[in-house]
Amino acid sequence: MGKRLSAWWAAHGPTKRRLIQVYAALLYNAHAKGFIQGDIYTGPIKNLCVPGLNCYSCPGAIGACPLGALQNALAATRSRAPWYVLGILLLFGLTLGRTICGWLCPMGLIQELLHKIPTPKLKKSRITRALSYLKYGVLIVFALALPLIYAARRVPLPAFCKYICPAGTLEGAVGLLANPANADKLSMLGVLFTRKLVILIVILAACVFIYRAFCRFLCPLGAIYGLFARVALIGVRVDAGKCTGCGRCVARCGMDIRSVGDHECIHCGACAAECPTQAISLKCGKITLLGAETGKKKLARTLIAALLAVILLVGLGYAVNRPAAQPIAEGAEAGMRCPDFTVPLYGEQGGSFALSAHRGQVTVINFWATWCAPCVAELPHFERLQREYGDRVSVVAIHSNLVTEDVQAFLDAHGWQLPFAQDPDGGVIAALGGSTMLPMTVILDAQGVIVYNKVGSVTYEQLESLIAPLL
């Protein structure tokens, strides 16, 4: 039985794994409408993290990237604890570990496909094994330390996403810019995008010659999952009684492992087919998924049960740990009069926006930031609202006090005509019950009474339906 199963895995296992990789990539990016319209999905499911590395800003992405969510959570540690993202990473690590890298990561799939291009290949060695620890340095510096340091200065900086992440460049930037609907944004590209594009090209080129180059040397998410190598529910198991220590499993593996199942192992199962004594099996806890004791039907049933269990756990984890709804400050509830405020405007002529000067008009206040993709995506709705309703509706877009780049240069590149204001100390958004979660929209009637105050993206149709009864 063991030999037959090893032969079956050698013949069919890689194909089955490839199919699961493709299915995972399609599931992560199931928002097909985004590829057609050139925008990103911002619905409620987007708050849920997918297991693998998949950019939040990809036009098809229906969930958040756990690595991006971690950095954003660290950036917000001054106002709330990052319980949700820590809980979800713990959940993924304890259940799947680096099995995610081998089976459920779109970037892993891309790297493996590139490596199939016929070229001379760089074999693993002591040098590549030493370089495999570089990803832990990237994790500590770019994914943890820099976001925390800048959070202390009240400046959000998802450093890995902003400066390195090839998934962000390929899926997010290139994915959006490739759509004709975003052709006007090409003129906005600067040095940062050029640097990231060069990094992407270098990484993709390296993957042609080096098996999973990004995964082995740079990926912080793989580094996190590697910490759970010995305790993850699903992974590989070696029967010490059957193992002869021949070393064929380590030699066959394309990763820089020292032993089967260590922190570098992605649990792809290739070693199970290589083992002459069938000592290696894929396991889920004490249940053998693939090995001398299993058959195809039991393997399929167990895999389905394991995946359903993970989905259930993820759903429960999200329900328990999801970010709490934004609090509404006293005096800022719907039906209450909005506190008066005056904020400085961007622009060469300066000036300010005083709420008291717009009594008698319906007022729409949008809180946004250049680093918030959903915020930027919805700004044209407010521009259109101002243009079509004229003096009947007053609109102001207030930038968060968390600034990471030249806001004025950003506005100049777009050419928007809205009044854009600053919230230098974050006092205005705080008075209205907000924090660092954006976008946020507040609508006041002609008497200055709040009729709408929520965090989240809005459409133009929603805005019209909200202000129509007030006019």
Disulfide bonds with the S-S distance in Angstrom:
Cys372-Cys375 2.30
